[in-house]
Structures are given as C-alpha cells and as structure tokens.
Amino acid sequence: MRWYLTGVVVSGFGTTAMWLVSGIWVKSLTGSDGLAALTSFALWAPALLGPLLGTLADRVRRRPLLIALDLAMAAVLPLLLWVTSADRVWLLFAVLVLYGAQGAVHDAAEQALLATGSAKDRLGSVNGWRMTANESVKLIAPLAAAGLFARYGGGPVALLDAASFALAAGAFAAMRIGEERQAPAARERGAWRRETAEGVRLLAASPVLRPLVATGAFTMLLAGVNGAVVYAVVDGLGRPPAYAGVLYAMQGAGSVLAGLTAGPLLRRMPERLFAAAALALFAAAAGLRALPFDAAALAASAGIGLGLPWVLVAAMTAVQREAPAEAVGRIAATANTVLFVPNAVALALGAALVTAVDVRLLLPALTLAGLAWAGVTATGPRPRARTAAGTP
C-alpha cells in the first residue's frame, strides 16, 4: 500500500500542476478567457464516456494497465514543448483530451485493483488515505506550478508532469498486491458495448449502490453551485478576490482531515448513514457562508472540506465492496460519471444564478435542499442483505 500511495501522491502533484497551468498557458498565448476556460472542459469531457472507457479496466489485468497508462502519458506530455505560439494551442487541447481519457480509465483501474486486492474492511481507510494524498498535494502543487510557469513557461511544467507519471509507473510496478488474471475478453462484435451496458445495469439495479451514488451526484450538484458563488461570498466579506485562496486553503485542510477520518468512521457506521451525515454537514456549512463574517466563512470552508469528500468516499467504498470483482472497473467508471457530470453542469448553473439571486438567499436554499436529501437518504428503505451489485 505504501507504493500505491506514493504513486497517487506523485501523479497527483503533476496532474494538479498541469490542470492549473493549462488555463494560464492558453490565456498567455491567445489572450482569450474563453479558450482558457475550455482547458478545464477538455480535461473533464472524456468523463462523459466513463462507462465505455472503464470497461477496459475489466478486460485486462489492472496493475499492468496502470503502469502502461502512466508511461503513455509520460511519453505524450513532452510534445507540449512545441506549444510556443497561439497557432499551436490545438496541440495542448488534444493532449488535455487524452489526459482526461487516461484519467477515466486509470481511476477505474485503481478502484478495481483496490477492490480485489484489499480486505473489504480496510477499503474505507484506503480510500480515505487516497483522498488525503490527493488533497495534500493540492496545497502545494498550485504554488509550485504557478512559480515555475511564471519563470520558465509551460514547457517545464509539462516535463514535470511527465516525470511524475514516470515515477508513478515505477511505484505501481513496485506494488505487491494479489490480482487474479482476468478471464479472456469476448471478441465478438458488440461485446464491448454489451459489457458497458451491463456495468450501467448493475449499478442501476443495486439497492445498495443506487441511493449512495445518487446522493453523491446530488452533493456534487450542490457543490458546483457552491463553488460558483465563492467570489460573491468574498465580496460580501469586503475582501479582495485573492481572499478566495484563503478559503480554498481552509477547504483543503478540511479535506485532508476528511481523508484521515473516513476509514475509522466507516467502520462504525453504515455507508448510507455516513453519506447522509456528510451531506448534512456540507449543506449546513454552505449555508453558513451567507453570513458576512470572516470566522463564519473560514469555518464553513473547513466544514465543506470535511463533508464533501466523506460523501465521495462512502460512494466509492460501497462500489468496491458491492460490485462483482469482474465488473468493478466499469461500475466504478459509471459511478464516477454519474457523480461528477452534475458538478460541471452546476458550475454553469451557479454562474447564472449568482448574477440573478442574492447569495444570502441562494446559499440557505442550497442548505435546505441538502438537508432534505440527507434526511431521505438516512431514512430511506434499506436492502435486506448486503449482496453483490445486481445479485438477488
């Protein structure tokens, strides 16, 4: 597990750096805010094909797949050294789309590998550690990437990211984890499409996974609206826009704590109740941001940082525990698509709402919606027995 977390940290550092710099890079070359914003969409867009891409993780052995994916990105990223003028920005966008597709497959393979190679009672802790590792690098990588870009440009950041992928491949190669050989993949026409559809069906049919993933998706919808109003919140505090960085830092600190505590909490309470409590915490913290006080805003950011990751860890752990071993990859990828697509939609929705509705009304409304959904999740009907997804 040490080598796995090492791979998560180094690749997460490079990914966070590249995510930040890509928009700055496009803006500096083209002067266009619209094109700069499209970099995030290019990274996110392949998630729409998550169920299809995740099927690959169920057709081959997962650890070799992770190594191959990381080495492939390490080989592709140096091409960005050629992006030195506005007429070459298309190459950056092409690489970002590949980056997003690689990430969708990689995440599905990671979750499948952990599900089949870790004890079921440790999955909550492992997912929490993974969350902590990812959030910890987000406290450092943006500053390092911005400084490197300001001094040397985007090329060195791309090389740093390529090196991080190479190191991650080495870390995954050093892992010692039990993994059964996959059954030979069906080669007849339509097999891939049929397997993808089966992953979607298994998720939709599971009485355990369906409400948890739905709760996660609704939470991410609220999170998108909440994220879109951050600068309105800063304005309400009478602070300059840069103060948003302080709020994000507090949220990051809360997320690190969330990762450390998720495992112990999941061992003491059912995933569904844990997700409901986490959503309630997130919703209450979002409403607290409507108060025009620094202390309230900082406490709210920490509460958001705690609640939001807990919901995601609960859903992720449930998928790994409940999904059949031969279908974890495609079910995990389908769940990720359901979880994160609403966030992207809500970012656009929130941008429109914040111009039309006062945040002192919008944020309390968000709180009421979140608390209502949390109540339904906590008190809803529960399955009579824990079974594999889709199994009677």
Secondary structure as GFF3:
##gff-version 3
##sequence-region A 1 392
A	DSSP	alpha_helix	2	30	.	.	.	ID=ss1
A	DSSP	alpha_helix	33	44	.	.	.	ID=ss2
A	DSSP	three_ten_helix	45	49	.	.	.	ID=ss3
A	DSSP	alpha_helix	50	54	.	.	.	ID=ss4
A	DSSP	three_ten_helix	55	58	.	.	.	ID=ss5
A	DSSP	alpha_helix	62	76	.	.	.	ID=ss6
A	DSSP	three_ten_helix	77	82	.	.	.	ID=ss7
A	DSSP	three_ten_helix	86	88	.	.	.	ID=ss8
A	DSSP	alpha_helix	89	117	.	.	.	ID=ss9
A	DSSP	three_ten_helix	120	122	.	.	.	ID=ss10
A	DSSP	alpha_helix	123	137	.	.	.	ID=ss11
A	DSSP	alpha_helix	141	152	.	.	.	ID=ss12
A	DSSP	alpha_helix	154	174	.	.	.	ID=ss13
A	DSSP	alpha_helix	191	205	.	.	.	ID=ss14
A	DSSP	alpha_helix	209	228	.	.	.	ID=ss15
A	DSSP	alpha_helix	230	236	.	.	.	ID=ss16
A	DSSP	three_ten_helix	241	243	.	.	.	ID=ss17
A	DSSP	alpha_helix	244	266	.	.	.	ID=ss18
A	DSSP	alpha_helix	271	288	.	.	.	ID=ss19
A	DSSP	alpha_helix	294	322	.	.	.	ID=ss20
A	DSSP	three_ten_helix	325	327	.	.	.	ID=ss21
A	DSSP	alpha_helix	328	356	.	.	.	ID=ss22
A	DSSP	alpha_helix	359	379	.	.	.	ID=ss23
###
